[in-house]
Amino acid sequence: MFPEAIHRVPGCANDGKIPHVTNWRTVSLDDGVVSLRQWEQADRDDAFREPELGRFFGSAITPSPPVDDDEMPAFAIVLVDSEHVVGKIWCRAGARPPEIGYYLRRDAWGRGYATRALTLATDWLLLDAGFTEVELCIHPGNERSHKVAERSGYERDGTIEDYAQFKDGTRRALRFVRRGSQPHRERREG
Ligand SMILES: CC(C)(COP(=O)(O)OP(=O)(O)OC[C@H]1O[C@@H](n2cnc3c(N)ncnc32)[C@H](O)[C@@H]1OP(=O)(O)O)[C@@H](O)C(=O)NCCC(=O)NCCS
């Protein structure tokens, strides 16, 4: 059971100096219902192009610094039983502390998969990849995502006034943060 089910990757943790995600392509995370593994081009699907999925995404106002692709983990969210890919979760290029984004295909909403995926990814970043803080920046109107953040152990930590040019013309995001080196254990059955 979680978190023992996490497959730990030797060499992923940093040496206590500069946190550095190096081996994310070989990482496989699993809580028995959902697993995360490297996102592949073949995972692209029309179900991920639905406009509703992009409603609360925007164009970054501050361009990301150029980084090596190996520093940008991007995982497919896979159902353990069926091996069906239901979504994607990733770290924004160059963001420090790491900033996570995610989406689920519409027919996979309402079952806790995003909460599981975010918990797995965050626990990995905090426990194995050497980071001390992980953040999410969420449109104020994206209530489903606020709940995912809170269920995954994140807390509200202010607002960013000029975060992105969102589709509704606004620019403000709510910041959510998880800190520390303990796994998030609050988990509903289901
Ligand atoms: C944000 C998004 C991933 C949230 O999806 P979601 O299905 O609401 O979130 P979860 O997968 O955690 O599921 C939570 C729901 O499952 C239920 N649930 C069932 N079993 C559960 C479990 N074991 N753990 C947690 N929740 C569970 C919860 O009660 C909740 O139900 P509700 O829909 O009635 O509120 C989805 O709306 C999405 O893809 N949106 C578009 C992209 C987006 O906005 N991404 C975020 C940008 S910051």
The ligand as an SDF file (V2000), in Angstrom:
LIG
                    3D

 48 50  0  0  0  0  0  0  0  0999 V2000
   -8.5290   19.2820  -12.7390 C   0  0  0  0  0  0  0  0  0  0  0  0
   -9.0030   17.8580  -13.0480 C   0  0  0  0  0  0  0  0  0  0  0  0
   -7.8240   16.9500  -13.3370 C   0  0  0  0  0  0  0  0  0  0  0  0
   -9.7690   17.3680  -11.8050 C   0  0  0  0  0  0  0  0  0  0  0  0
  -10.4120   16.1440  -12.1110 O   0  0  0  0  0  0  0  0  0  0  0  0
  -11.3260   15.4810  -11.0020 P   0  0  0  0  0  0  0  0  0  0  0  0
  -11.9210   14.2660  -11.5900 O   0  0  0  0  0  0  0  0  0  0  0  0
  -12.2460   16.5090  -10.4210 O   0  0  0  0  0  0  0  0  0  0  0  0
  -10.3000   15.1310   -9.8450 O   0  0  0  0  0  0  0  0  0  0  0  0
   -9.9980   13.7080   -9.2320 P   0  0  0  0  0  0  0  0  0  0  0  0
   -9.5580   12.7770  -10.2920 O   0  0  0  0  0  0  0  0  0  0  0  0
   -9.0930   13.9160   -8.0800 O   0  0  0  0  0  0  0  0  0  0  0  0
  -11.4170   13.2100   -8.7350 O   0  0  0  0  0  0  0  0  0  0  0  0
  -12.0840   13.8640   -7.6730 C   0  0  0  0  0  0  0  0  0  0  0  0
  -13.5040   13.3720   -7.6260 C   0  0  0  0  0  0  0  0  0  0  0  0
  -13.4790   11.9550   -7.4720 O   0  0  0  0  0  0  0  0  0  0  0  0
  -14.0490   11.6050   -6.1940 C   0  0  0  0  0  0  0  0  0  0  0  0
  -13.2550   10.4900   -5.6770 N   0  0  0  0  0  0  0  0  0  0  0  0
  -13.6240    9.1990   -5.7810 C   0  0  0  0  0  0  0  0  0  0  0  0
  -12.6780    8.4230   -5.2660 N   0  0  0  0  0  0  0  0  0  0  0  0
  -11.6920    9.2350   -4.8350 C   0  0  0  0  0  0  0  0  0  0  0  0
  -10.4340    8.9980   -4.2130 C   0  0  0  0  0  0  0  0  0  0  0  0
  -10.0220    7.7640   -3.9210 N   0  0  0  0  0  0  0  0  0  0  0  0
   -9.6350   10.0610   -3.9370 N   0  0  0  0  0  0  0  0  0  0  0  0
  -10.0380   11.3070   -4.2200 C   0  0  0  0  0  0  0  0  0  0  0  0
  -11.2270   11.5890   -4.8130 N   0  0  0  0  0  0  0  0  0  0  0  0
  -12.0390   10.5520   -5.1090 C   0  0  0  0  0  0  0  0  0  0  0  0
  -14.0090   12.8810   -5.3730 C   0  0  0  0  0  0  0  0  0  0  0  0
  -15.0150   12.9160   -4.3960 O   0  0  0  0  0  0  0  0  0  0  0  0
  -14.2850   13.9160   -6.4420 C   0  0  0  0  0  0  0  0  0  0  0  0
  -15.6560   13.8440   -6.7540 O   0  0  0  0  0  0  0  0  0  0  0  0
  -16.4840   15.0860   -7.3730 P   0  0  0  0  0  0  0  0  0  0  0  0
  -16.1690   15.1040   -8.8460 O   0  0  0  0  0  0  0  0  0  0  0  0
  -17.8940   14.7190   -7.0840 O   0  0  0  0  0  0  0  0  0  0  0  0
  -16.0240   16.3270   -6.6420 O   0  0  0  0  0  0  0  0  0  0  0  0
   -9.9620   17.8520  -14.2610 C   0  0  0  0  0  0  0  0  0  0  0  0
  -11.0810   18.6480  -13.9830 O   0  0  0  0  0  0  0  0  0  0  0  0
   -9.2890   18.3470  -15.5310 C   0  0  0  0  0  0  0  0  0  0  0  0
   -8.6020   17.6100  -16.2290 O   0  0  0  0  0  0  0  0  0  0  0  0
   -9.5110   19.6630  -15.8510 N   0  0  0  0  0  0  0  0  0  0  0  0
   -8.9390   20.2510  -17.0350 C   0  0  0  0  0  0  0  0  0  0  0  0
   -7.4370   20.5130  -16.8950 C   0  0  0  0  0  0  0  0  0  0  0  0
   -7.1250   21.3900  -15.7000 C   0  0  0  0  0  0  0  0  0  0  0  0
   -7.8530   22.3110  -15.3720 O   0  0  0  0  0  0  0  0  0  0  0  0
   -6.0060   21.0760  -15.0730 N   0  0  0  0  0  0  0  0  0  0  0  0
   -5.5170   21.7780  -13.9050 C   0  0  0  0  0  0  0  0  0  0  0  0
   -4.7630   22.9850  -14.3000 C   0  0  0  0  0  0  0  0  0  0  0  0
   -4.0330   23.7340  -12.8560 S   0  0  0  0  0  0  0  0  0  0  0  0
  1  2  1  0
  2  3  1  0
  2  4  1  0
  2 36  1  0
  4  5  1  0
  5  6  1  0
  6  7  2  0
  6  8  1  0
  6  9  1  0
  9 10  1  0
 10 11  2  0
 10 12  1  0
 10 13  1  0
 13 14  1  0
 14 15  1  0
 15 16  1  0
 15 30  1  0
 16 17  1  0
 17 18  1  0
 17 28  1  0
 18 19  1  0
 18 27  1  0
 19 20  2  0
 20 21  1  0
 21 22  1  0
 21 27  2  0
 22 23  1  0
 22 24  2  0
 24 25  1  0
 25 26  2  0
 26 27  1  0
 28 29  1  0
 28 30  1  0
 30 31  1  0
 31 32  1  0
 32 33  2  0
 32 34  1  0
 32 35  1  0
 36 37  1  0
 36 38  1  0
 38 39  2  0
 38 40  1  0
 40 41  1  0
 41 42  1  0
 42 43  1  0
 43 44  2  0
 43 45  1  0
 45 46  1  0
 46 47  1  0
 47 48  1  0
M  END
$$$$
